[in-house]
Amino acid sequence: MLDAQGLRPLLDFVAGLDLAEPDAVREALTAEFPVDGEFVTALRREAEERIAAGTLCHKGDEHIAFSRVARPGEETHGFSVDAVRMRVPGPKHRHPLGEIDLCLALEGEPRFDGHPEGWVVYAPGSVHVPTVEGGTMFVLYLLPEGSFELIESVEPSQA
């Protein structure tokens, strides 16, 4: 499931969404792919299994670990798909074309940029320091054209 083929229903759905309307996109994703629904439940189960096996989110350290799930291309409607397991702030960055995040709690009661588990959407041009507080969160993030601009990094010791 955590590959371009398994994520096809999600990728097909987001291909038609306008990230310039992040609230509308979040609402549409929440309705189509609820956190307690079949698709996200299966995705969560596979993510947890693969993280435990060391085949997903295996680059990085105990604070932030990540991996590429799919490169942007025709099969992904131009989205890159990446996964991160995090419990501290990540690097400050800009989303030239926007970003879609599926945030799932792994330990504790984490919040991603103040949001509980679920969908978080950033509009084109938005900037943030992705921050998890209150536990550990798995984030599956989709970037149109893989577009991402690093602004500065945050060392785990500063978190």
Secondary structure, DSSP 8 states (H G I E B T S, - for coil): --STTTTHHHHHHHTT--TTSHHHHHHHHHHHS-TTSHHHHHHHHHHHHHHHHTSSS-EE-SSEEEEEEE-SSGGGTTEEEEEEEESS---EEEESS-EEEEEEEEEEEEEETTB-SEEEEE-TTEEE---EEEEEEEEEEEEETT--EEEE---GGG-
